[in-house]
């Protein structure tokens, strides 16, 4: 059985000027990012 890779996900709050909420980025995967109203939604 193959093991799945694990990547560190960094979750940061967005400023109100940027719309608020949170952004999630994966440093090992440049350009891999997501955002959402909550930390859970961002991931």
Secondary structure, DSSP 4 states (H G I P E B T S, - for coil): -PPPP----EEEEPPGGGTSSEEEE-TTSTT-EEEESSHHHH-
